[in-house]
Amino acid sequence: MDKKLIECVPNISEGRNQAIIEQVAEVIRQSDGVKLLDVDPGLATNRTVITFVGSPQEVIDAAFLLIKKASELIDMSKHSGEHPRFGATDVCPLIPISGISMEETAKYARKLAERVGAELGIPVYCYENAATEEKRKNLANNREGEYEGLPKKLSDPKWKPDFGPAEFTSNVKRTGATAIGARDFLVAYNINLNTTSTRRANAIAFDIREAGRVIREGNPLTGKIKTDENGEPTRQPGKLKAVKGIGWYIEEYGIAQISYNLTNISVTPVHVAFDETEKAAHSRGIRVTGSELVGLIPLKAMLDAADYFLEKQGRSKGIDETEKIKIAVKSLGLDDLKPFDPKTKIIEYVLKEDDSNRLISKRLDVFADITASESPAPGGGSISAYAGALGAALGSMVANLSAHKRGWDNKWEFFSAYAEQGQKLKSDLLHLVDADTDAFNQIMEAYRLPKNTESEQAARQSAIQTATKKAIEIPRQVMDKAFESLELHLAMAKEGLSSSVSDAAVGALCARAAVLGAHLNVKINMQDIQDEGYKTNMLCQCEEIENLTLQKEQEILEMVNQKIK
């Protein structure tokens, strides 16, 4: 089972005083078991979004300390800003990341809320999946009236806080209230407009957001609001589901923005929100100049955006991840207001551990030097995997070049699919470069186990057998992936650019080297295997793959040689 991991994204009502922001963020830096991912202040909103992750109990412990510190440093009676707010720590959502359900995450949110109310004397409203009743699920309902409306709200029995005082005490006057909840991953996303009009920005937001706009009688701006049989305002829904949005003017940038919360990017991805906003803005004589991410975004959302725009352009989607991120940034205009650094804005990149010691992170000359050293690893298995990766890369190159050929516009999807296949195989084989060396190191560790007693000898022998099977299964995977790449090379030899068929052939030669080299590694490690049934079955399978590889390689070489004769 995956380690339980949740994300916490408290929004504090301070975005201008860097000293206060740093003191609050430092609480997270000093907390055990959590990692600070991002601190994103906004001058105009006078609000800072802080993002951190960790195990559930350690996250809520750190969140409590953050809320406490914010309540000591921020005086809500003196606060102003563009963003709706009602507390020093305005909201504090918990988001399940891995190994934990939403239901369990909600229990942790309520546990945190109870502690904040009891120990800090701050009124707390639980929202989204932690809400105690239907009307409190929506954050906007809990925050309605904002800080200025708290005295009235707290005195209303219908809006008694879930935890903490139900009166506007001198302490509450300073701290305000806090909303604590559990929700899905939310992307806070602002779209920039070439106007300074908040009213026009709001009009576009109403076109797009799920809640849409209220329907009025007569004049759509000033007419009486129509209501249903329950006295509730009737609404004209917006274009997109799982989207909340308002318009505002950002003095810091001198422009109006539409501020969206994309509450489910599987329903409405970032690129769809951007494109639909562009259409709505254009229909009102306004131009979208770019956009801005507040906090972090999942890698998949950026890659999906890149694929969306590449497909719109009729371009191959089989390019590497780095290039896709560049496409997404430029297409969404994420660098319109300030530089966009993927390493600090994409959650997987922020969480990524240092991989400088991995073989595939080395420069080519350093990789060659390490291979040539007296160390037995990396050896033939890693080199076979790398040869296969280079072959798959060549196949992708031919597919991408062919997708861009003038006059072949009706075939770009065909080549794009093959380029994507090649990129996937390349990534898989690059992973196996280090996996093969790791497997060898595990064998060495098994041989170093103590063997002084019979039980130690038995444990050592079992560990050796397990590690050796792992060292067989890795090159077997290399064989499978490299053999699979021959389909790509054959297709490119048949259909690809005539000037690049030799590259397809070289890719096939690399695949052959990978298959045969990995097969040799299987056979040499098989010498130490005691399970005869496993040995016979594995060797038969590998022999068949090698024979099929040689046949396919010969077919490709004959085809290519005929074309370049």
N, C-alpha and C positions, 0 to 999 in steps of 0.2 A: 504493500500500500504506500502511496505517496506520502511524504511528510506533510503534516497539516501546515498550511501557509495561508495567511490572510493579509490583505492590504488595508491600510487605514489612510484616509485622505481628509484630515481636518482642515477646515478653512477658518483662519483667524481674521479678525477685523482690524488688521493693521497691514498696510502695504507701502508705507512711506518712511517710517522710522526704522532704518536698517538695524539699529542697535537692539530694538525690541524683537524684530524678526529673528535676529541671530540668537538671542537668548532663548527664545522659544524653540528654535530648531536645534539648539545645542542640547536641550533636554533629550531629544531623540538620539542624537549622536552619542550621548553618554549612557543610553539605556542598553542593557544586555539583551541579546537575542533578537534585536531588530536592526534593520538596515535602512538608513535614510536614503531615499531615491531622488527626491526632487524638492526644491523650495522655489516657488514661483510667485513673486510679489507683483501686484498691479497698483500703479500710482493712482489712476483715476478711480478704480473701484475701492481703493484703500483696503485691500484684502490680499492675503497670501494663502496660496494652496500648498500644503505640505504633504508629501507622500512618503510613506514608509511601509515595510513589510516585515513579517516575522511569524513566529508561532503564536497561536491565538492568545494564550494567557500573557505572554510577554508583550504582545501588541496592545492589549487593553491596559496593562500596567503602564506602558509608556504613554499611551493616549491620556490616561488619567493625569500623569505628571505634566503633560503638555497643556491640558485644559487648566490645571491648577496654575501653571506659570503664566498662561495668557490672562487668567483672571486677576493675577497680581499686577500685571504690567499694562493692561489695556483698560481704559475708563470709557465705557460705552456712552456715558452722558456727554462726552465730548467728541464722539465719532460721527463722521459723515463720509459718504462715498456713493458711487453710482449703483453698486450692487445691493439688492435687498439683503437685510441682515437684522438680527435681533440679539446677538450675543458676542462676547469677546472671542470665544470659540463658537462660531455661528453654527456650523454643522460638523459632525464627526461620523462619517459613514465607515462601516467595515465591509470589505468585499472578499468573498471566498476566492482564493487563487488555485489551490490544489489540496487534495486529500481531505476536504471538509465540505459539508453540505451547507446550503443556504439556511436551513432550519437551525443547524448548530451554530452558525455564524450569528444568527439573530439572538440566540441565547446569550452569546458573549456580549452582544450590543446592549441587551437589557441589563446584564450584569454590570457593565461599565456605567450605564445610565443610573442605576441604583446607587452605585458608589459615589458618582459625581453629585447626585442630589443630596445624599446623606452627609458626606464628608466636606463638601465644598459649599453647600447651601445654594446651589445653582438650580433653577427650575429646568427640568429636562423633559422634552417631548420625544417620544420614540416614533420613528417614521419608517416608511417602506416596509420591508419584511419584518421589522421589529415592532411595528405599530400594534397598539392594543385595541384599536377599533378602526373601522374602514375609513372614516373621514381623516384620520391622522396618517394614513399611508402617504398622502401627497405632502411633500415638504412645504409647498406653497401655502397650504391650508394652515399648517402649524406656525408658519412665519408671517401669516397675514397680519397687517397692522404694524409689522416690524418692531423695532425697539421702542419707538414713540408710542405704540399702542399696547405695550406690555401691561401698564397699570390696569387698563380696562380688561384686557384678555385674562390676566391672572385672577381677577375678581369674578369672572364668569364661570359658574360651576361646570358648564359644558366644555370649558377649556382648562380645567384643572390640570396642571402638569402631571405626567406619569410618575415623576419623582421630584423631590425637592420642594421648596416653599411655594405656596399658592398665593403669595402676596408680594407686593413691590417694596421689599425691604431696602435699607440703605446699601446692603451688600449687593442685592439684585440690581439696584440702580447703577452700580458700577459694572457688574459682570454681564447683565442681561441674561438671556436664556440660551440654552443649547439644544440643538436637535441631534440625537444620536440614532443611527439606524443601521440596517444591513441591506445591501442592494447589490445588483449586478454591476459589472464593470461599466463605468460611465465615462464617456469622453466629453470633456468640456472644450467646446470648439467655437471660436469667434470668426465671423466672416467680415472682411473689411470692405467698406463702400466708398465710392468717390463722392460722398455727400456729407454734410454736417447735420442733416436733419434727423433728429430722433424719431419724429413722427413718421417719416418715410421709411426709416429702418424698421420701425414697429409694424408698419403696413406689410412689409415683406415678411417679417417674422410671422405675422398672423396668416399669411398665405401658406406658409410652410409647416408650422408647428401643428402637432396632432390636435391640440385644443382649438385651433383656428381662431375665429373671432365671434363675438356676440352679434346677433342679428338685431337690427334696429328697424323701427317703423319709419318710413319716409327717408329722411336724410341718413345715409349710412354712417355718418360721423357724429351727428348731434341728435338724431331721432331717439324716441323712447325705446328702451330695450324690450324686446319681446320676451315673454316668459311662458313656461309650460304650465300644465295643470297643478304642479307642485310649487309654482312661483319661482322656479329656477330659470335663469337666463337660457334662451335657446341659442345654439351655436352653429355656425357653419364650419365644419371640420377643415383643417388644413390638409395639405397634400401628403404629408409623411407621418407614419406611425412612429412611436417611441422617440419623439422629438419634442423638447420644450424649448421655447425661445422668446427673447425680448430684444428690442432695439435700444441702444443707448449711444451717447456721445462720449468719446474718449479724448479728453483734453490733452493727455500725454502725446497722442498721435495726431490730434486735430482732425479726426474723422469720426463718422458714425460707424458703429459695428452692429451686427446681429449676434447676440450671445446665445449659443445653443447648448443644451445638454442632450447628448445622444445617449439615451438610457438603454438601448439595446442595439449595438452596431451590427448584429446579425440581421436585424429587421431593417434598419436604415444605416448603411455604412457612411463613413465620412464623405466619400466621393459622391454619393448620391445627394447628400445634404448640400454639398458645394454646388453641384450641377443644377439642382432644382432651384437653389437660391439665385444662381446666375440668371436662369430663365425668368424668374419672378422679378428680379431687379431690372433686367433688360426691358421687360414689358412696362416698367414704370420710368424708363428713361435714365436708369441708374446703372453704373458699372461696378462689378465686383473686382477689386484690385488684388485680392489675396486673402489669406486666412491666417489664423493663429491658434495654436494648441495651448491650452492651459493645463499644466500637469503632463501626464504620460499617456502614451498610446501603445496598444499591442502591435507587435511586428506584423501580424497577419493583416491588420487594417491598412497598413502602409503598402504591403505587397498587393493586396486586393485593389487598392487605389491605382497602383502602377499598372496592373493588368487591365483595369477598366479603361484607362486613358490610352494604353498601347493598343488595345482592341479598337477603340474609337478611331485611332489613327491608321488602322490596318497594318500595324507593325507586329513583328514577332514578339511573343511574350517569353521566349526562351533565352532571356539574358540573365546575368548573375544578379544576386541580391543587392549588391552595392549600387549597381546601375538602376535597379528598380526603385530603390529608395530615392535616388536623385530625380528620377522621373516623377515620383509621387510628390516630392517637395516642390518641384517647379510647376507641376500641373495644378496643385492646390495653392500655390503661392505662399507656402509656409515661411518663406524668407522675405516676405514683403515688408515687414516692420522691423525685423531684427534677424540675425543669422539663426538658422535652424541646425542644431547639432544632434544628429541621430543618436550619438552615444549617450546623451543626457535626456533624450525625449522618448526613446523607444524602450519600453519596459524590459524586454528581453536583453537588450544591450546593456542597460544599467545593472541588471542582475548578473550578467555574464561574468564568470570568474576569469581570472588571468589565465590566458592560454598560450603565453609566450614560450612555454616549455614544450608545447606540442610540435611534432615534426613538421606538420603542414603549415605552421606559423613561421617557420624558418625561411630565410632567404635561400634561393636555389643553391648558391655556392656553399652556404653553411650546411644545408641538407647534404650536399655531396661530400663535404669534409667529414661530417659526422658518420656518414655511411662508410667512408674510406678509413675511419679510425680503427683501432684495435678492439673496440667494443663489438660484440657479436650482434647487437641490435642497434639500429634497424638493419635487417637482413633482406634476404630474397623475398620474403612474404610482403614486407612493407613496400619494397620496390615494385613488386608485381602489382600491388594495389595502385601505386602511383602511376605506373605505366597505363593501367586501365583507365584511370582518371583523365590522363592526358589524351587518351584515345577518345573518350566520351566528349571531352572538350572540343576536340577537332571536329567531331560529328556535329556538335551544336553550332560551331562556327560555320560549317558549310550550310547548315539549315538556315541560319540567320542571314548569311549572304544571299542565299537563294530567295528568301522571303522579301528581300529588298530589290530584287532585279526588276528593272523597268519592263513593263509588259506582262509581268507575272502577278499582277494584283489579285487576280482571281484564285491564286494558289497560296497566298500568304498564310492562310489558316493551316493548310497542310504542312507547310514547313515550320510554322510556329509550334505545332503539336510535337514535331520531332525535336525541335530545339529544346522545348521544355523537358522532353524525355531525356535528352542528353544532359541537361543541367542537373536533373534528379540523379542520374547515374553517376555523374561526376561527383556530386556531393556525397553520395553513399560510398563511393570508392575512396574519396579523400578521408572520410571517417575511418575506413578500414586500414589506412596507412598506420595510424597510431594504435588502432585496436590490435593489429598484428604484433606490434612491438610490446604492447601491454600484456598480451597473451604469453609471449616469450618470457617476460619478466615474472609472470605468475608461476611459470614452470620453475624458474630459478629459485623463487621463494619457497616453493614446495620442496625442492631438493635440500634446502637449508634447514628444514624442520628437524627437531631432535629425533634420534633413533636409538636411544639407550635401552628402552624396554620394549617388550612385545607390543604393548598397546600403542606406544609412540611410533613404532615401526609400521603398524597397521594404519594409523592415522596418516602418517607420512605417505605411505603407498597410495592410499585413497586420494589424498590431495594431489599427488603427482598424476594419477589417472584422470582426475577431474580437470586439472590444468592442461594436460596434454590434449584432451578432447576439445577443450576451448581453443587450443592452438591449431587444431585441425579444422574446426568449424569456421574460424575466421577466413583462412584461405579458401575454404569451400564457398563462402559467401562471395569472395573476390571472383572466383570462377563463374558463379551464377551471374553476377552483375556485368562482368566483362563480356560474357557470352551474350547477354541480353543486348549489349551495345552494338553487337554485329547487325542486328535488325536496322538500327539507325544508319550504320555505315553502308549497308546494302541499299537502303532507300535513297541515300544521298548519292551513291554511285549511279543509281538508275535515273533519278529525277533531279538531282542537284545541278548547280552551275557547272557547265562543261569545263570551265577554267579551274574548278576546285575539286574535280574528281580524284586527283592525286592525293588531296588532303583526306578524302574519305578512305582511300586505300591505306594511307599511313595510320589513320585511326584504327582500321581493321588489324594492321600489323601490331599496333599497341595492344589491342584486345587479345590477339593471339598470344603475345608475350605474357600478358597478365594471366590468361587461363593456364598456359603451360607452366609458367613459373609458380603459380599458386598450387597447381597439381603436384609439382615436385615437393613443395612444403608439406602438403597433405601426406605424401608418401613417406617422407623422412620422419615426420612425427608419428606416423602409424607404427613404426618399429617398436615403440614402447607401450602400445596398447595391448592389454591382456584380453579384452572382450572380443573374441573372434567373430561373433555375429556382427557386431558394430563395424569391425574392420572390413569384413567381406562386403557388406552392404555399401559402406562409404566408398571403398575403392572402385566398386562396379559403377556407381553413380558418376564418380569423377572421370572414369575412363570414357564413359558415354559422352559427357560434356566435352572432353578434349577432342574426341573423334568428330563430333558435330561442329566444333569450332574450326577444325582444320578444313572440313568440307565447305563451311560458309566462307572462310577466309579465301579459299581457292576460287570460289565463285566470284567474290568481289574483285580479286586481283585480275582474273581473266576478263571481267567486264571492263575494268578500268584500263587495263593494257590495250584492249581492243579500241577503246575510245581515244586513247592518246597515241595510238600507233602512228 
